[in-house]
Amino acid sequence: MSIQKATTEQTAIGIAHSKLILIGEHAVVHGQPAIAIPFPLVGVESVVEYVPGTIKIDSSFYHGPIELAPESLCGITNCIKETLNYLQLPCQDLLININSSIPHGKGLGSSASVAISVVKSLFAYAREAYTEDELLELANISETYAHGAPSGIDTLTITSGSPVWYERELPIEFINLSEDFHFVVADSGRIGDTRLSVGSVANLLKSAPKRIQAKLDRIGELTHHAKDALEKASKNFLGHMLNEAQKELESLGVSDSGLNRLIDLARQEGALGAKLTGGGNGGCIIALAQNEVHSRQLAEKLKKVGAQAVWPFVLKKKD
């Protein structure tokens, strides 16, 4: 059980980092496994203050009363209301400041991070402890609005802080790394629509069930191999699995020329593997670097060819 105390009598803070899907996008929605990893370089801070009157949201995407929030925010507004109801707090007298460094629509779990940070801050304001199950259940209220039928992997990885092996209706597993893995994430500069991409794959599955199911099964097989590679420090093998997964994602129509250009460049510059991460058709790519020095070099190359933002980071083996 986690406890966050209010910082003062009338102010409380909740923080959440981001996440990346390493492998298993889209297939995870249809029963296959996926691997997600924490991405601590960007995140969200939610600050709740006592301010008399109606609940107000203050953020880069909306400022004003909760009742007048745009439809695009109905997920987080419903999450706020349900959390307050769960805590038996009145739906009034609050200002919720949401500060995010996560670019929206880039497959980095922005909506899940916002929801988790907000739920944490409301529990802290109420001086109540939360269980991980409570946090996931309340945050997923927002995710359902954002993505239609979310896998749940975003909220799970953000709350766990460890690499996650996720498979629907099975107990979660945390992956124990045998060594550090160096990655580079590059933002294509275009917003992807996860809900739209998930829907397009679902429609393909209906129209050509055998062919598309075979592709989803193949992604599942690659994900199993990727888990072995992480556990056994097989960097070259992991890179190959990422490249093979990208082929399947391209055939499902969820990649695009902008992503493919960044992926091709990363490979040309020595990346052991590279693929899109998240819903696709915009958003980000993830590339596996050879080592720390190479990750910095690769990041510079991706910046020079027009990536909007680039983040080299290391997925560390736990002591």
Helices and strands as residue ranges (DSSP letters): E 11-23, G 27-30, E 34-50, E 56-59, E 63-65, G 66-68, G 71-73, H 74-86, E 94-100, H 110-125, H 132-147, H 153-160, E 164-166, E 173-174, E 181-187, H 194-207, H 209-232, H 235-251, H 257-268, E 273-277, E 284-288, H 292-304, E 309-315
